Amino acid sequence: MKILIKKILKSRNSDIKGIYNVGSGNPYKVNFIIKKINKLVKKGDPQFGKIKMRKDEIMKLYPSIKKVKKEFKWSPNINIVKNLNKTINHYKKIKTLLKTKKDYKKHLAENVLPNLFAEVGLSELKLADGRHLKVSNYYGASIKDTKKEAAFSWLGDNGFGDLIKNQVSCSFGRNEDEKAKSLIDTLNDRGYQSMQREWVEPSTLRAFIREQHEAGKALPMDLLGAFVGQKTTIKE
């Protein structure tokens, strides 16, 4: 490909003009490409034939490269597996780079800038170019399974039991609609297997933590898996 690009650049002042297709010049089946990618990434379980082909499906779609081969004396030298591997590795590098940048941005917003603002006693700052920097609290919470029973007990004992969602479910076979309508507390007596699940929605818990913290109320933060951090936002 690099050789072709050099030839195209050299031909800018020549009589060679027009549209040129560039490619392998050979068709590859989609399932062939998918199988190769699946083998390289070692993930996924391709399901072929699950969706029927459209009647007007184009079965072969690839460029004719006769013109570029003739006028530029060029032929592709492509190893499809090698190039798929290069593409996958490039994607992995980009993904890692983006994660690194995202982590660094998070570190700046939640650690570096809040600390600098705290040192000079500021919570917000307006820049000459019109941008507005502001440090404000953010809240997180996630109750660990090992502390769920104690956390739920605390919520209930302190008047916050309505934060807890309580779901009871039971499985029935066909034609058992009448039995399904029976009261939950009679299921065990009738020999049905019932399941109960209790949880607090993460968004509900975060909102509760924010509300109580802003009201100056003391909370068992470790028990509730809660924390209060600071984050810097920039508005244009």
Secondary structure, 3 states (H helix, E strand, C coil): CHHHHHHHHHHHHCCCCCCCCCCCCCCCCHHHHHHHHHHHHCCCCCCCCCCCCCCCCCCCCCCCCHHHHHHHCCCCCCCHHHHHHHHHHHHHHHHHHHHHHHHHHHHHHHHHHHHHHHHCCCCEEECCCCCEEEEEEEEEECCCHHHHHHHHHHHHHCCCHHHCEEEEEECCCCCCHHHHCCCHHHHHHHCCCEEEEEECCHHHHHHHHHHHHHCCCCCCCCCCCEEEEEEEEEEC
